[in-house]
Amino acid sequence: MVGNLIRNPETIAEIFLRACERRELMILVTPYLRFESSFLRIVGDDLHVAATMGREDAVFGLRSEDLKIRFPHGVSFLEAATQLKGFGMVDGRRTLRISLPATLQEEDHRGAYRVDRIGRVPVTFSTPKYDLITGTLVDISTTGARIFSTRDFGEGELQVGEDMAITVQLTDQIRINTQVKLRHVRNRTFGVEYRPQLDDHILHPLSRWVFERREEDLDRIARRGVETVATSEVGRVVNRPPTGLVLVSADEQLEATLKDLLGGLQPLTRIAPTMAALKKAYNEKPALVLYHLPNLGLDSRRRLKPMVETLQGRVPFLLLGTGVDGGALLELGSELRAAVSIVFNPERGTFFQRLVQGVLRRTYEGGESPMVPLDPENR
């Protein structure tokens, strides 16, 4: 997000206070997951937001140094780094306590995000000579819109810089009836800027609506990031990207469960928890390695460390605990620099699936991750 950095404590406090009063929509984002939530209350240095996920999902999904929040604010969107501090309660509702950000990054509203996936939305507008014409909405943002007219314009009928009026029934709840300034005209399509800026009772719901559509677009793009293309032309394979999941485990039942859960993302192969098996699997260029930890005893940790060090920086890996303490697993994962550490629970399978998808997206959405040659001597 590019734009201004807001540092003034009073300004930041006012922004969050207003967001809490409106119960404004917000998104909690990590490199791997995103959760929809809403602002509730400020208590001291804690910002309480709605707990829209289970306690375990919050612990394993949001305990990230890269946790951020995003939310709409007027004509723009704001983003800030934060940290999960714990859990709370506001008006009988479960909450997440996150740290109150010290800075806010403001998106430059001059390049306001435009929503063009809007279906057929009718528009009524009047020309500078007060002729009433109908049209359809092409796209819309928090600062303006583009409209397609149902008829051609006469020569000089629309002049850039002139004032007009438009009415847009965007949704049942959002009706924009405002003065605008004509910014450009091309054939039957023209762009307008709201002048003056929309009143708050319209701007806030419109900003929230645009923000939701932008988050949907970001999520759609992110999901495409895990799709890999193996061919540049029919029948010819080139530059095969990393693909497949490797489960390092002796548990056959866990393998069957994960294949049912993750088979739609990537093929999964289980290997024995040995160095030889891991090196062989690495040569097949896996996209992600899942290390299974049925316990956190000293022997398990000793066996795990050299295996993890073998692939560190070469292939992303995930620590997958079963029947272990979540806090201890998180500490171990932090020490070993795992992409994710989680206690697996089949009942939370959808969450785990999203988590794995997020790791793949984060790792490969920018292109194929370089594969560093594996030292056969493990030096």
C-alpha positions in Angstrom: 0.0 0.0 0.0 1.5 3.3 -1.1 0.6 6.6 0.4 0.9 8.9 3.4 2.2 7.7 6.8 0.1 8.9 9.7 2.1 9.3 12.9 0.2 11.8 15.0 -1.1 10.0 18.1 -4.2 12.2 18.4 -5.1 11.7 14.8 -4.6 7.9 15.1 -6.7 7.7 18.3 -9.5 9.7 16.6 -9.5 7.4 13.6 -9.8 4.3 15.7 -12.4 5.9 18.0 -14.6 6.7 15.0 -14.0 3.2 13.5 -15.2 1.7 16.8 -18.2 3.9 17.0 -19.3 2.7 13.5 -18.3 -0.9 14.2 -16.3 -0.5 11.0 -15.4 -3.6 9.0 -11.7 -4.5 9.1 -9.5 -7.4 7.8 -6.8 -9.1 9.9 -4.0 -10.2 7.6 -1.0 -12.4 8.0 1.3 -13.6 5.1 -0.8 -16.8 5.0 -4.3 -15.9 6.2 -6.9 -13.2 6.4 -9.9 -12.9 8.6 -12.8 -10.5 8.4 -13.6 -8.7 11.7 -14.9 -5.4 13.0 -13.8 -2.7 15.4 -15.5 -2.8 18.9 -13.7 -0.7 21.5 -10.4 0.8 22.7 -9.4 0.0 26.3 -6.0 1.5 27.3 -3.5 0.4 24.7 -5.6 -2.5 23.5 -7.9 -2.4 20.5 -10.7 -4.9 20.9 -12.0 -6.4 17.6 -14.6 -9.1 17.0 -13.4 -12.6 17.4 -14.8 -14.2 14.2 -12.7 -17.3 14.5 -12.2 -19.9 17.2 -9.6 -19.5 20.0 -7.2 -22.1 18.4 -7.5 -20.6 15.0 -6.7 -17.2 16.4 -3.6 -18.5 18.2 -2.2 -20.4 15.3 -3.4 -18.1 12.5 -2.7 -14.7 14.0 0.4 -15.2 16.2 2.5 -13.6 13.5 5.1 -10.9 13.6 3.7 -9.8 10.3 0.1 -9.3 11.5 -1.6 -6.3 9.9 -5.0 -4.7 9.8 -6.7 -3.1 6.9 -9.9 -1.1 6.9 -11.8 1.6 5.0 -11.5 5.3 6.1 -13.3 8.0 4.2 -12.2 8.1 0.5 -9.1 5.9 1.3 -8.1 2.7 3.0 -5.7 2.3 5.9 -3.2 -0.4 6.9 -1.2 -0.9 10.1 1.1 -3.4 11.8 -0.2 -4.9 15.0 0.2 -7.8 17.4 -2.3 -10.3 18.9 -2.1 -9.7 22.7 -4.9 -12.0 23.9 -8.6 -12.4 24.2 -11.3 -10.3 25.9 -15.0 -9.5 26.1 -17.0 -6.5 25.1 -20.7 -6.2 25.7 -21.0 -10.0 26.1 -19.1 -10.6 22.8 -15.8 -12.4 22.5 -13.0 -10.2 21.3 -9.4 -10.3 20.2 -7.1 -7.8 21.9 -4.6 -6.4 19.5 -2.1 -3.7 20.1 -3.1 -0.2 19.1 -0.9 0.8 16.1 1.5 3.7 16.5 1.4 4.5 12.8 -1.1 4.1 9.9 -0.3 3.8 6.2 -2.8 5.6 4.1 -3.5 4.6 0.5 -3.2 7.5 -1.9 -6.8 8.4 -2.6 -5.8 10.1 -5.8 -5.6 6.6 -7.3 -8.8 5.4 -5.5 -9.6 1.8 -6.1 -12.2 1.4 -8.8 -14.7 -1.5 -8.7 -15.7 -2.6 -12.2 -17.4 -6.0 -11.3 -20.7 -4.4 -10.5 -23.3 -6.0 -12.8 -25.9 -3.7 -14.4 -26.4 -0.6 -12.2 -28.7 2.1 -13.7 -27.6 5.7 -13.5 -29.6 8.9 -14.1 -27.7 12.1 -14.8 -28.4 15.7 -15.9 -26.2 17.5 -18.5 -25.0 21.0 -17.8 -28.1 22.2 -19.8 -30.3 20.1 -17.4 -31.3 17.4 -19.9 -32.1 14.2 -18.0 -30.4 11.1 -19.5 -30.1 7.5 -18.3 -27.1 5.3 -18.4 -25.3 2.4 -16.7 -22.4 2.4 -14.3 -19.0 1.3 -15.8 -17.0 1.5 -12.6 -17.1 3.3 -9.2 -14.7 4.4 -6.5 -14.9 6.5 -3.3 -14.0 9.7 -5.3 -15.8 9.3 -8.6 -17.4 7.0 -11.3 -17.5 6.2 -15.0 -20.8 6.1 -16.8 -22.0 4.8 -20.1 -24.8 6.9 -21.7 -27.8 5.3 -23.4 -27.5 7.9 -26.2 -24.9 9.8 -28.1 -23.9 13.3 -27.1 -24.2 16.3 -29.4 -21.2 18.4 -30.2 -20.2 20.4 -27.1 -23.1 18.9 -25.1 -20.5 17.8 -22.4 -17.5 19.8 -21.7 -14.7 18.7 -19.3 -14.7 20.7 -16.1 -18.5 21.4 -16.1 -20.7 20.6 -13.2 -23.4 17.9 -13.4 -25.7 15.9 -11.2 -25.9 12.1 -11.0 -28.1 9.5 -9.2 -26.8 6.0 -8.7 -28.7 3.3 -6.9 -25.7 1.1 -6.2 -27.4 -1.2 -3.6 -30.6 -1.2 -1.6 -28.7 0.7 1.1 -26.4 2.8 -1.0 -28.0 5.6 -3.1 -25.7 8.3 -4.4 -27.4 11.5 -5.4 -24.8 14.2 -5.7 -23.1 17.0 -7.7 -20.1 16.0 -9.8 -17.5 17.5 -12.0 -17.0 16.1 -15.5 -13.4 14.9 -15.8 -13.3 13.2 -19.2 -15.5 12.2 -22.1 -15.0 9.6 -24.8 -17.9 8.7 -27.1 -20.7 7.7 -24.8 -18.5 7.0 -21.8 -17.6 9.8 -19.4 -15.9 10.0 -16.0 -17.0 12.2 -13.1 -15.5 13.3 -9.7 -17.8 13.8 -6.7 -17.7 17.6 -6.0 -18.0 18.2 -3.1 -16.9 15.0 -1.4 -19.8 12.7 -0.5 -21.4 13.2 2.9 -20.3 10.8 5.6 -23.7 9.0 5.7 -23.1 7.9 2.1 -19.3 7.9 2.0 -18.8 5.4 4.9 -21.1 2.7 3.5 -19.7 3.3 0.0 -16.1 3.1 1.2 -16.9 -0.2 3.1 -18.6 -1.6 -0.1 -15.6 -0.7 -2.2 -13.2 -2.1 0.4 -15.0 -5.4 0.5 -14.8 -5.7 -3.3 -11.1 -4.9 -3.3 -10.4 -7.5 -0.6 -12.3 -10.1 -2.7 -10.1 -9.1 -5.7 -7.0 -9.4 -3.6 -8.1 -12.8 -2.4 -8.9 -14.0 -5.9 -5.5 -12.9 -7.2 -3.8 -14.6 -4.2 -5.6 -17.9 -4.9 -4.4 -17.7 -8.5 -0.9 -17.4 -7.1 -0.8 -21.0 -6.0 -1.8 -22.3 -9.5 1.3 -23.3 -11.4 1.7 -23.7 -15.2 3.8 -26.6 -16.2 3.7 -26.1 -20.0 4.5 -23.2 -22.3 3.0 -25.0 -25.2 1.0 -28.2 -25.6 3.0 -31.3 -24.9 6.2 -29.5 -23.9 7.1 -29.2 -20.2 9.6 -26.4 -19.3 10.9 -25.1 -16.0 8.7 -27.3 -13.8 8.0 -25.3 -10.7 8.0 -26.9 -7.3 4.9 -29.0 -6.8 3.6 -31.5 -4.3 3.4 -31.7 -0.5 5.8 -34.0 1.4 4.6 -35.3 4.8 7.5 -36.5 7.0 5.8 -39.0 9.2 5.4 -42.6 10.2 1.6 -42.2 10.7 -0.4 -43.7 7.8 -3.8 -42.6 9.2 -2.5 -38.9 9.2 -1.4 -39.4 5.6 -4.9 -40.5 4.6 -6.6 -37.7 6.4 -4.3 -35.0 4.8 -4.7 -36.5 1.4 -8.5 -36.1 1.7 -8.1 -32.6 3.0 -5.3 -31.2 0.8 -5.6 -33.3 -2.4 -7.3 -30.4 -4.2 -4.3 -28.1 -3.6 -1.3 -30.3 -4.3 -0.5 -34.1 -4.4 0.7 -35.3 -1.1 3.4 -38.0 -0.5 4.4 -39.4 2.9 8.0 -40.4 3.6 9.7 -42.0 6.6 11.3 -39.5 9.0 14.8 -40.3 7.9 17.5 -38.1 6.3 17.9 -40.4 3.3 14.1 -40.3 2.5 14.1 -36.5 2.9 17.0 -36.0 0.5 15.4 -38.2 -2.1 12.1 -36.3 -1.8 13.9 -33.0 -2.1 15.2 -34.0 -5.5 11.6 -34.1 -6.7 11.2 -30.4 -6.0 8.4 -30.3 -3.5 6.5 -27.1 -2.8 6.1 -27.6 0.9 7.4 -30.1 3.6 5.2 -31.0 6.6 7.1 -32.3 9.6 4.9 -34.4 11.8 5.6 -34.2 15.5 3.5 -36.7 17.6 5.4 -35.6 20.7 7.8 -32.9 21.7 10.2 -35.1 23.7 14.0 -34.5 23.6 14.6 -37.4 21.2 12.0 -36.0 18.7 13.6 -32.5 18.8 17.0 -34.0 18.3 15.9 -35.9 15.2 14.0 -33.0 13.8 16.7 -30.3 14.0 19.2 -31.7 11.4 16.3 -32.6 9.1 15.0 -29.0 9.3 18.5 -27.6 8.8 18.9 -29.7 5.6 16.0 -27.8 3.9 16.1 -24.4 5.6 16.1 -21.6 3.0 15.5 -24.1 0.2 11.9 -25.4 0.7 9.3 -23.9 3.1 8.3 -26.2 5.9 5.5 -26.5 8.4 5.5 -28.1 11.9 2.4 -30.3 12.3 1.8 -31.4 15.8 -0.7 -34.1 17.0 -1.5 -34.4 20.7 1.1 -31.8 21.7 1.0 -28.5 23.6 0.3 -25.7 21.3 2.4 -23.1 23.1 5.5 -25.3 23.1 5.0 -26.1 19.4 4.8 -22.4 18.6 8.1 -21.8 20.5 9.8 -24.7 18.7 8.5 -23.4 15.3 9.8 -19.9 16.1 13.2 -21.3 17.0 13.5 -23.4 13.8 12.0 -20.6 11.6 9.1 -22.7 10.4 6.6 -21.0 8.0 3.8 -22.2 10.2 3.4 -24.3 13.4 0.1 -25.8 14.2 -1.5 -28.6 16.3 -3.6 -30.5 13.8 -7.3 -31.1 14.5 -9.4 -32.8 11.8 -12.4 -30.8 12.9 -10.6 -27.6 11.9 -9.6 -29.0 8.6 -10.9 -26.1 6.5 -8.7 -23.7 8.6 -5.7 -25.9 8.1 -6.4 -26.1 4.3 -6.5 -22.3 4.1 -3.3 -22.1 6.1 -1.4 -24.4 3.7 -2.8 -22.6 0.7 -1.6 -19.3 2.3 1.9 -20.7 2.7 2.0 -21.8 -1.0 0.6 -18.4 -2.1 3.1 -16.5 -0.1 6.0 -18.5 -1.3 5.2 -18.9 -5.0 2.8 -16.0 -6.0 5.8 -14.0 -7.2 7.1 -16.7 -9.4 9.1 -19.9 -8.9 11.1 -19.9 -5.8 14.8 -20.7 -6.5 15.8 -24.2 -5.4 19.2 -24.3 -3.8 21.2 -27.5 -4.6 21.2 -29.8 -1.6 24.6 -30.7 -0.1 24.7 -34.5 -0.1 27.1 -34.3 2.9 24.6 -32.0 4.7 27.4 -29.6 5.5 
